[in-house]
Amino acid sequence: QVQLVESGGGLVQPGGSLRLSCVASGSGFITSTMAWYRQAPGQQRELVASISSGGRTNYVDSVKGRFAISRDNTKNTVYLQMNSLKPEDTAVYYCNRGFTYWGQGTQVTVSL
């Protein structure tokens, strides 16, 4: 059974940084594409960043140059380093495995 547990969200001022983590249980992590999505109130869930099993990364334009996704296959963990945060980054961030499995989400709030 696949479970994804996110952590690292919180309240941060504009310009600050946060690092999200997602630990995956179950087999198949190494061969799976991992991704981070986010959903702001009243908006659709959007793909923020993804990383393939081979390490290829993709980002939505709005976070390029500010966010970095990475993975540690020895720990079954994917990370999202978020720098230069803006109020518009405020959302619930969700970890995803293989475009199928979802975590419970972690709240990120960027505000003074």
C-alpha positions in Angstrom: 0.0 0.0 0.0 1.4 3.4 -1.0 1.3 6.2 1.5 2.7 9.7 1.1 3.3 11.9 4.1 4.2 15.6 3.6 5.9 17.9 6.1 7.6 21.3 6.2 4.7 23.7 5.5 4.1 26.8 7.6 3.9 30.5 7.7 6.7 32.5 6.1 7.2 36.1 5.2 7.5 37.2 1.5 11.0 36.6 0.3 11.5 33.7 2.8 12.2 30.0 2.2 10.6 26.7 3.1 11.6 23.1 2.4 8.8 20.6 1.9 9.4 16.8 2.3 7.4 13.8 1.3 8.2 10.4 2.5 6.7 7.5 0.5 6.0 4.0 1.8 5.4 1.0 -0.4 7.4 -0.4 -3.2 8.1 1.3 -6.5 9.4 4.7 -5.4 12.6 4.4 -7.4 10.8 3.8 -10.7 8.1 6.4 -10.1 7.8 10.0 -11.2 7.3 12.2 -8.2 5.6 15.6 -8.2 4.4 18.5 -6.1 1.0 20.1 -6.8 -0.7 23.0 -5.1 -4.2 24.2 -4.6 -5.1 27.7 -3.5 -8.6 28.5 -2.2 -11.2 28.7 -5.1 -8.6 27.5 -7.6 -7.9 24.3 -9.4 -5.0 22.1 -8.3 -1.9 22.8 -10.4 1.3 20.9 -11.0 4.2 22.8 -9.5 7.2 20.6 -10.2 8.0 17.0 -11.1 11.0 14.7 -11.2 11.3 11.5 -13.1 13.0 8.3 -12.0 16.0 9.4 -14.0 16.1 12.9 -12.3 14.6 15.0 -15.1 12.8 17.9 -13.6 10.0 20.2 -14.8 8.5 23.3 -13.3 5.5 25.5 -13.9 6.7 28.9 -15.2 5.6 30.8 -12.1 8.2 29.0 -9.9 11.1 28.6 -12.3 14.3 29.9 -10.7 12.8 29.9 -7.2 11.8 26.3 -6.5 13.8 23.2 -6.8 12.5 19.6 -6.7 14.9 16.8 -5.7 14.7 13.2 -4.6 16.6 10.8 -2.3 15.9 7.3 -3.4 17.7 5.9 -0.4 15.1 7.5 1.9 12.1 7.2 -0.4 11.8 11.0 -0.1 11.1 13.9 -2.4 11.8 17.5 -1.5 10.6 20.9 -2.7 13.0 23.7 -1.8 11.0 27.0 -2.1 12.9 30.3 -2.1 11.9 33.9 -2.7 8.4 33.0 -1.7 5.6 35.3 -2.7 2.0 35.7 -1.4 0.7 34.0 -4.5 2.5 30.9 -3.5 0.1 30.4 -0.6 -1.7 27.1 -1.1 -2.0 23.6 0.2 0.9 21.6 -1.3 0.4 18.0 -2.2 2.9 15.2 -2.9 2.1 12.9 -5.8 3.5 9.6 -6.9 3.1 8.3 -10.4 0.2 10.7 -11.1 -1.9 8.3 -9.0 -1.2 8.5 -5.3 -1.7 11.6 -3.2 -0.5 12.8 0.2 -2.8 14.6 2.6 -1.3 18.0 1.9 0.6 20.6 3.8 -0.3 24.3 4.1 2.1 27.0 3.0 1.1 30.5 3.8 3.2 33.5 2.6 2.2 36.7 4.4 3.6 39.5 6.5 
